[in-house]
């Protein structure tokens, strides 16, 4: 009955990002009701209950609860979970026609429409706050308001996009979440019904989503990515009478112009090359260049645009002071890095000085290459491609990666620092595993150069296929 993984970290992160007021609920169906006795701290009902009451006890009271068919007030609750079949008085529409439908015929239609987990396999249900690792759940229930739910949906759709389709049977709409999620293994959102509000104390603004457990981490990763792009809860108001244009990313307004510049006068295939620090991006780019793929290096451009005498350097010195200059008049990148590290406003100010000339030089180099070969396959090495949200500029993204342990070891060796110092540097950066989710292609640079070369050659063939298509 033990949990197969530690749920505390992703759940606490989800609670923080969504600012949840309820515990996400772990729900486990048991094939033998005697297994209820193996769940630590489990409480059994002292009287007949509804399913929504049990869930309310978990999400609001921090309880671990369990029940079998005999604990429920009506068969309608356990039948949704597949613990029993519904009696004939339900099946023929009588039960629903007492309150919820005009006739038994409508009641039959309603009862037949309610999603249910198939019967015959399960005898009991256990529920507990997921954060306590009570057991490996069959599904996770998240209660939140519509704005929070929209954020959760956006987060789940962030990578490997998929349209989400939801339904509502009316009363007993908990089945739209629980049973539909279990039967389809897809996230399922529902508007809680009258009974959930009356007996389960669900609030007017609450909605519920049932999630397959495997999607919790995906939701957190998508939510963190959206957070870095400025999409977060609570959602601030721009003002219905104000000019909201400045609230949108600049690239929204200039997208056509940006893409026109990026494509120059031809139709090049633009390949973004990125990865974590010390993962070997330079090595992979050099291999691709030898295979005939011209290279544009953002790191090199970034150094060129702040050389002595450039407008960018003059703006940096005017804002940050001469303390950022070395004795020879060149930019002291280490000092500047220490100044902006951890200070988002200063970092944004620095980017306002350096990014425009970097992009202009990037566009200029793209045009120079496409003048020679209008259909060139151009690789563009951008260390912070993901962090700066530049994926939209490229036809595909290649992420060069190694394990976190090897990354720390290589960084320590490269920069002549201790392993602990290297690990601290990596903690302040976007983890390489997070970057991998943005990749069209992956290159594992952990092994020897011969193995990396084989991967790069295979990548080159894939890029040629893309170009051909």
N, C-alpha and C positions, 0 to 999 in steps of 0.2 A: 504493500500500500504506500510505500515511501515515494516521494517525488524523485523523478529521474534527473532533475536539474535544479539549480538554485534559482528560484523565481524572484527572490527579494530585490535584486538589482534592477532588472527590467521593469518590475511592477512599481518600485519606488520612483524610477525615472518617468514612467508613464503618469503616475499620480502628480509628479511635480510639473511636468510639461502641460498636462491637461487641467491641473489644479482641481482634481477630483475631490468631492466631499464625501464619497462613499468608497468602501473597500471594493476593488474588483473581486468578483466571486468565482471561486473554483468549483465546478460541478462535476461530480463523478458518479456514474451509474455502476451499480454493483450486481454481479451475476448471482451472488448468494447473499441474502439479507443478514446472515450471521457475520459477514465481514464488517458490518457497522460497528461491531464490538472491538475492532482492531484500530479504529480511527481515534487518535489521541484527543481528549477533551470534548468528545462528541456528546451533544445533548439530544435526547429523544423527546418528542412532544408529550406533554402531560395531558393533552386533550386532542380531539380531532382538529386538524388544521388545513389550511389551503397552501398551495405551492408558493404563492406570493408572500404569505406570512413567513415561511421558512427563509426565503431569499432575503426578505426585509431584516430578519434577525441577523443574518450574516453581514449584509452590506452596511447596516446601521448600528448594530449592537456588538459587532466583533465576535460573534459566536460561531462555533462549528456545530452543525446540525445534521441530522440524518433521519430518514423515515422510510417505511415500506408502505405497501398499498393500504394496509389496515389503519395507518395513521392519518389518512386523508379524509376530509369531510365528504367529498363527492368523487365519483370515479372520473370526472372530467379532468382533474389535476393529474393523478398518476397515469391516466391513459395517454396524456401528451408525452410523458417520459417513457412510454412503452412498458410500464409496470403492470398494466392490466388492460383488458379490452373494455369498451363501453357497453353498458347494459342496453337492452332493447328500448327502454323508455327514453334513452338518449338517442339511440340510432334512428328511431322513427320520428324524431323531431319534437316529441312531447316536452322534454326537459327545456329546450331552448324556447319553445313557444310560450312558456309560462311568463317570461319577461321580455325576451330579446327579439322575438319574431312575431309577425302578425298571424301566422298559421303554422301548423305542424309541417306543412309542405316546405315552407321557408326554413323551419327548424331543421328539417332533414338536409336541405341544401347547405345550411350553415355547418352542421355537424360533419358532413362529408367533406367540407372544404378545409377543415382544421388540420394542419400538418401534425403528424404524430410519429414518434419513434416506433418502429415495429415491435410488436409484443413477442414474448416467448424467451427472451434472452436475459432480461434484467428483473431483479426482485426488489431493489432498494436504491435510494439516492443519498449521497453525502455531499454537503456543501460547506465551504470554509473560506475565509479570506485567503486569496492566492499568495499574498506576500509571506505567509507563514510556512510555505512549502508543505501543506498538509498531505498531499498526494498528487499523483500525476493526473490532471483533470482531463475530462473529455471535451469540455468547453469552458470558456471564461466569459462571465457576464459583466459588462461595464455599464453603469448607470451615469448619465450625464445630460446636460442641457443641449439644445439643438446646435449652438455655436461650437461647443466642445465636440459634439458628434461630427460636425462638418470637418473639423480639424482632424479627427480620427480617420474619417473616410479619405480625406486628401492624403493623409500619411500612408494609408494602406495602398493607395493608388500611385504613390510617388515613383516607385520602381515596379516594373512588370505590370503596367497599367491594365486594369480590367474594370469594365462597367459593373456597378453594383445594382442589383435589382431586389426590391423589397416588396412586401405585400402586407395586407391587413385583413384578417378575417372578422374583425370587430371585437366583440367580447371573447375572451380567451386568446387575445392577441399575443400573449407570452409564447404561444406555439409558433408564431411567426418568427420569433427570435430563436428559441431553444431547439425545437424539433427541426426547423428548416436548416439551421446551422449544422446540427448533428447529421442530418440526412444528406446534405450537399457538401459538407466540409468547406463551406464558404461563410464569410461574415454575414450576419443577418441583423438588420436594424428593425425595431418595432416601436410603435407608439403604445405605451402601456394602457391597458383597458380599465374600465370602471372598477373591476374587482381588485386590480393591483393598487389602485388609488385608495379604495375603500378598506381593503383588508391588509394590503402590503405596505401602506403608507408611502407609496410613490408620490412625489410632488407633481404639481401641474406642469412644471417646466422639464420634467425628467423624461428621457427616452432610454431605451436599453438596446445594447448591441451584444449579440452572442458571437464570440470569436473562437475559431479553432486555436488551440494553445500555440501551435507553431507560428502563428501570425503576430504574436505579442512583440517579439523582437523586431519583426519587419515594421510594425507600427511605430515602435520607438525610434528606429533608424530613420524612417521617413519623417517623423515629427521633428527630430533633431535637425535634419537637413532643411526642412521648411523653416525652423526657428532661425537658422543662420541666414535665411533669405528674407527674414522679416515677417514671416507668417507665424503668429503665436497667439495664445490665449492668455488674458482676455484681449479681445479685438478692440483696438482704439478707434474712435470715430473721426473721420476726416472732415465731416460737416456737410450736410445736404445743401447748404447755400454757398459753400466755398468753392474755390477753384481747386479741384482735387488732382489736377495733372501733376503737380510736384510730388504727390504721394506715391506715384507709380515709379518703377525702376526706369532710369533714363533710356535703357535699351528698348523698352516697350515703345517709346515715342519715336525712336530713331532706328527701329529694327530694319526697315527696308533699306535705309541709307547704309547701315552697318553691314548688312549682308551683301549689298551691292559692292561695297569696298572690299569685303573679304573675298568675293569671287572675282574681283578685278574685271578684266576684259575677256576672261575665258570661263571655263567650268572646271576648275581644279577640284580634286578630291582632297579635302583638308582633314588630316589625321592629328588629333590631339594626343600627345604623349605626356603622361604624368605618372606619379607614384609618390611614395613616401621618401623622406630624407634618407640618404645612404642605401636606397634600394637598387640603384644602378640604372637610372634613367639615361644618363649620359652614355653608358656602355651600349644600351639597346639602340639609342639614336644613332650612334656611330656605326653600328652594324647595319642598320637600315639605310644609312647614307651610302655605305659601300655597295649596297644592293641597288643603288640608283634612285633612292628617294631623297630629294633635296630637303634640307633642314632649315627651319627658322627657330632660333633659340631665344625664348623670352628672357632667360637669365642674362644672356649677352646683351640683348637690347636694353634691359633694365639698367645695366652698368653704363652703357653708352649714353643714355639720355640724361645721366647725372654727372657727366664729365665736366671738368672746369670750363666755364664759359657758356654752358647750356642754360636756357631759360628755367628748366626744372630745378637745377642746382641753385640758381639765384633765388627762386621762390622758397626752396627748402631753408636756405640760410636766413632769408628775411623773416621766416616764421619761427624756426627753431633756434636761431642764433649761430654765431661762429663756432660754438662749441662742437658742432657736428663736422667741422673741417679739420683735416690733418695739416701738418706744417707745410706740406707742398701744395695746399689748396684743393686737394681731392676730398671727396666725401668720406668721412669716417663711418662706414656702414655699421660697425660694431656699436659705436656710441649711439647712432641713430636708432638702431634696433633696440637697445636698452631703454631708450626714451619712449618709444611707441609700444613696447611690449606690455600687454595688459591694459593699455589705455586705448579704447576703441575710437574715441573722438580724435585723438592725435594720429592714430593709424589712418583713419578716413581722410584726415587733412593731408597726410603724406601721399596717400593714393590719389588725391585730387591734383597733386603736382606732377606725379609720375605716370599715371595711367594714360592720360591723353597722348603724350608723346610716344609712349610704348606702343599703343594701338596704331598710331599713324605710321610708325616705322614698320610695324607688322604688315599693315596694308600695303605699304610701299614695296616690301620684299615679296609679298604675294604677287603683286602686279609685275614685278621684274621677272619672276619665275614664269608666270603665265604668258608673258610676252614671248618667251622662248618656246614654251610648251603649253598651249591653252588647256590641255587635259592632263596636266601634271598631277602626280600623287605627292602632295606636300606634307611632310611631317612637321608638327609644331610642338616643340618641347616647352611645356608650361608647368613648372613645379607646383603652383597653387591653382591649377585649372579648376579643381572641384571647389576649393574654398572661395574662389572669386566668381563662381557660377558662370564659367565661360563655355560650358559644354555645348550651348546652342550655336556656337561659332563653327563647330566641327561636324563632319559627316559621321565620324565614329571616334571613340576614345579608347586609347590603349593604356592600361594601368600596369606598371612594372611593380612587382611585389616580392617580398620575402617575409618570413615570419617576424613577429615583433621581437623575439629574443635575438635573432640574427641581425635584425636592423639595429638594435642597441649595441651589439658587439661591433658591427662594422662602423657605426658612427663614432664609438669610443676610439677605435683604432685610427680612423681617418682624421679626427680632430685632436688626437692626443689628449683625451679626457678620460675620466674614470667611467666605469660602467654605470654607476649610480647617476652621474651627471648626464650621461647619454639618455638614461631612462627618464629622467626628469624633463629633458628637452622633448622627448617623444610624448610625454603626458600632456604637454601644452599644445600638441598638434593633433590634427584630425587623424584618428587611427587608420592604418592602412587597410584594415578589414572594412571600414566604412567607405573608403575610396573605391574598393573593389566593386561595390554595388552599382557604381556609375559606369563600369567598363563595358565596352562592346567586345574587346579582346583583352585577355590577360597574358602577361609574360612572367613566369616564375623564374626569378633570377637567383634562387637560393643555391642551386647546384653549380657545377663548373661551367666555364665559358663555352665549352663545346656543346653542352646541353642547351644553354641559352641561345647559341647560334642556330641550333636546329629549330628552336621555337620561333626565332626571328625570321628564318627563311620560310617557315610555314606561314607565319603572319604575312610576309611579303606576298605570298601566293594568294592569300585571302583578300589582301588589299587590291591586287590586280583583278580579281574576280569582281570586287565591288566597282572598280573603275569600269570594267567591261559592261556591267549591268546598268 
